[in-house]
Amino acid sequence: MAGELLHNSARVLEFDSLRELLRGYASSPLSQRKIAALAPSTDRDWIESQQQLATEIREFRRAGGRFDFSALIEIGPLVQKARIDGAVLETTEIRDVILVVDRAAEWREIVLHPPRT
C-alpha cells in the first residue's frame, strides 16, 4: 500500500519532470549522478529535516552566501586508489583531490561562520 501511495504521489507531483529540471542546473557529472539517484520518500522525519535544511539554505542565499559546485569531481575512486600499497596518483589526480578538499574546507568555514543577514 505505501509503495502504491508513493508511486501515485510521485506521478501526481511529476517527480520525474522535477528531477530532469534539476539536472539542467547541475554543473558537474557528480551532481548529475546525485540528482539521477533522487527518489521520493514518505519518511516524515527525513522530509521535515530536508525542509529545515532548505529553509537554512534559503536564508544563507538571501544573505549573499553561495556554494560553487562547478567542476567538482568524485574523488572516492582516487582515494581508494591511494590506499593501495604501491599505487601512485598522477599529478592531475592529486590536484583534483586537493581542489575538492579545499572546497570542502571553504564550505565548512561558511557553515561555521555563515554570512549575517
C-alpha positions as CSV (number, residue, x, y, z in Angstrom):
1,M,0.0,0.0,0.0
2,A,2.7,2.5,1.0
3,G,4.6,1.7,-2.3
4,E,1.5,2.3,-4.3
5,L,0.8,5.6,-2.5
6,L,4.4,6.7,-3.1
7,H,4.1,5.8,-6.8
8,N,0.9,7.7,-7.2
9,S,2.2,10.7,-5.3
10,A,5.4,10.8,-7.4
11,R,3.3,10.7,-10.5
12,V,0.9,13.4,-9.4
13,L,3.8,15.6,-8.3
14,E,5.6,15.0,-11.6
15,F,8.7,13.9,-9.7
16,D,10.4,12.7,-12.9
17,S,9.9,16.1,-14.5
18,L,11.2,17.9,-11.4
19,R,14.3,15.6,-11.3
20,E,15.0,16.4,-15.0
21,L,14.6,20.1,-14.4
22,L,17.1,19.9,-11.5
23,R,19.6,18.0,-13.7
24,G,19.6,21.1,-16.0
25,Y,21.1,23.1,-13.2
26,A,23.7,20.5,-12.4
27,S,27.2,21.7,-13.3
28,S,29.2,18.6,-12.8
29,P,29.0,14.8,-13.6
30,L,28.9,14.2,-9.8
31,S,25.9,16.3,-9.3
32,Q,24.2,14.8,-12.4
33,R,24.6,11.4,-10.8
34,K,23.3,12.5,-7.4
35,I,20.2,14.1,-9.0
36,A,19.6,11.0,-11.1
37,A,19.6,8.9,-7.9
38,L,17.0,11.1,-6.2
39,A,13.8,9.2,-5.2
40,P,10.6,10.3,-3.5
41,S,10.2,9.5,0.2
42,T,7.4,9.0,2.7
43,D,9.7,9.3,5.7
44,R,8.2,12.2,7.6
45,D,11.2,12.8,9.8
46,W,13.5,12.9,6.8
47,I,11.2,15.2,4.9
48,E,11.0,17.6,7.8
49,S,14.7,17.6,8.2
50,Q,15.2,18.4,4.5
51,Q,12.6,21.2,4.7
52,Q,14.6,22.7,7.6
53,L,17.8,22.4,5.6
54,A,16.1,24.1,2.6
55,T,15.0,27.0,4.9
56,E,18.5,27.4,6.2
57,I,20.0,27.4,2.7
58,R,17.4,30.0,1.6
59,E,18.4,32.3,4.4
60,F,22.1,31.7,3.6
61,R,21.5,32.6,-0.1
62,R,19.4,35.6,0.9
63,A,22.3,36.9,3.0
64,G,24.5,36.7,-0.1
65,G,26.1,33.3,0.5
66,R,26.8,30.8,-2.2
67,F,28.3,27.4,-2.8
68,D,30.3,26.8,-6.0
69,F,29.8,23.2,-7.2
70,S,31.2,23.7,-10.7
71,A,33.9,21.3,-11.8
72,L,33.6,19.1,-8.7
73,I,34.6,15.5,-9.4
74,E,34.0,12.4,-7.5
75,I,37.3,11.7,-5.7
76,G,36.2,8.4,-4.0
77,P,37.9,6.3,-6.6
78,L,41.1,8.3,-6.3
79,V,41.1,7.9,-2.5
80,Q,40.6,4.2,-2.9
81,K,43.5,4.1,-5.4
82,A,45.7,6.0,-3.0
83,R,45.1,3.3,-0.3
84,I,46.5,0.6,-2.4
85,D,50.1,-0.4,-1.5
86,G,52.4,0.8,-4.2
87,A,49.8,2.7,-6.1
88,V,50.7,6.3,-7.2
89,L,48.4,9.1,-8.0
90,E,49.2,11.2,-11.1
91,T,49.8,14.9,-10.6
92,T,46.4,15.8,-12.0
93,E,44.7,13.3,-9.7
94,I,46.4,14.8,-6.7
95,R,45.4,18.3,-7.9
96,D,41.8,17.1,-8.2
97,V,41.7,15.7,-4.7
98,I,43.3,19.0,-3.3
99,L,40.6,21.1,-5.1
100,V,37.8,19.1,-3.6
101,V,39.4,19.2,-0.1
102,D,40.0,22.9,-0.4
103,R,36.4,23.5,-1.5
104,A,35.1,21.3,1.4
105,A,37.2,23.4,3.8
106,E,35.7,26.6,2.4
107,W,32.2,25.2,2.9
108,R,33.0,24.1,6.4
109,E,34.1,27.7,7.2
110,I,30.9,29.0,5.7
111,V,28.8,26.6,7.9
112,L,30.7,27.6,11.0
113,H,30.6,31.3,10.2
114,P,27.6,32.0,7.9
115,P,27.1,35.4,6.5
116,R,24.9,37.6,8.7
117,T,21.6,39.0,7.4
